Amino acid sequence: MANILVVDDAREWRVLFAAVLEAEGHDVVVACDGGEALALYDQRCSQLDLVVTDFSMPHMNGLQLISNLKARNSRAHIILVTGDIIRNRDVADTSVTLLQKPLANNDLVDAVEALLK
């Protein structure tokens, strides 16, 4: 299975996403904001297969995090999850998968599986 970094400032979403992904057999590491996520990514870049990040976070939003991640690894697989109104056209990087909160557990699982193929 995959090694996945989950980034969300809301503890309940971090816990939920990690639990859903771990139930599918993935290894998950979590971060509460963009700064922590970048530090973990820098430490584990070669071990991470995918990043699931929230859009609306303090200090660094999801799009800023994605930009930083793509600067480190242009082929990084990223899922952007948001409760805000964002459309695919608002995300400049077309390789980023966009999911809208609230979402069903299988929506996250399906998006992860699609990116890992």
N, C-alpha and C positions, 0 to 999 in steps of 0.2 A: 504494500500500500504506500501512500504518500506521506511526506513530512510537510505539514501545513502550519503557517503562521497566521493566527487570527488576531486582528487589531480592532478594538472598539473601546471607547471610553466608558460605555455603559456595562457594568459588571454582568448584568443579567443576559445581555446579548453575547458577551464573551463566553460565559459559562454554557449557554444554550448551544452556540455554534460549536464549541469544543466538544461538548457531549455528543452532539449529532455526528460529528466527523469521527470521533473516537469509536462510536458504536459501529461505524462502517469500517473500522480497522485502521484508520489513519493515526499517525502520531501527530499531536498538536502541541504547539507552544503558543502562548498568548502574550499580548502586549496591550497596555491601556492607553497608549497614545503613539503618535508618529515618531517621536524621539526614541522611545523605548523600542519601537518596531525596527527602526533603522539600526540601532545598536545590536539587536538580536539578529537582524538580517546580515549585518557585517560579520558577526561571529559565526553564523551558520549558513551563509549563502550557498555553499556547495551542497549542503544537506537539505535545503528547502526546495520543495517542488512547486509550491503555490502559496499565494498570500490572499487572505480574505480580509478586507478592510472596510470599516465604516467610512461614510463621507464626512459627516459633521462631527468633528472632534476639536477640542481646544488646542491652541498653539500651532497645529499643522493639520489642515483638513485632508481628506482622503485623496483629492486630486494632487495636492502638494506631495503627499507621501508617495503616490504612484510615480510622479515625476522623479523623485529622488531614487526610488527603486529601479526605475527604467534606466536612469543614469548609471546605476551600478551594474545592471544586467538587462539589456534591451529585450531579452527573450523571456523575462519573468512572466509567469502566469499569475494574473490578478483578477479577483472578483471584488467589485465595488458594491457594497450593500448600503442602501440609504432609505430613510423614511422621508427625505426631502423630495421635492419634485425635480427630478433630473431626467433628462431624456438621453438616449444613446448619442444623439448629435451634440449634447453638451460635454461629452467626454471625448476629448480630442484623440486619444489613443484608441483606435478601433479594436485593438487586441484585448482590451479590458472588457470583462463581462459585467453587466449591470443587473443587479437584483433589487427589487423594491421591498422594503419592510412595510408591513409584516409579511413574512413569507412562510410557506410550508416547509417543513424539514426536507421533504423530497425535492423542493426547488433548489436548495443548497446542494444536496447530494448530487442531483442531476447536473448542475453547473460544474461542480468539481470533477465529476466523471468525464464530462465533455471536454474540459480543458486538459485532463491528464491523458486522453487518448492520443 
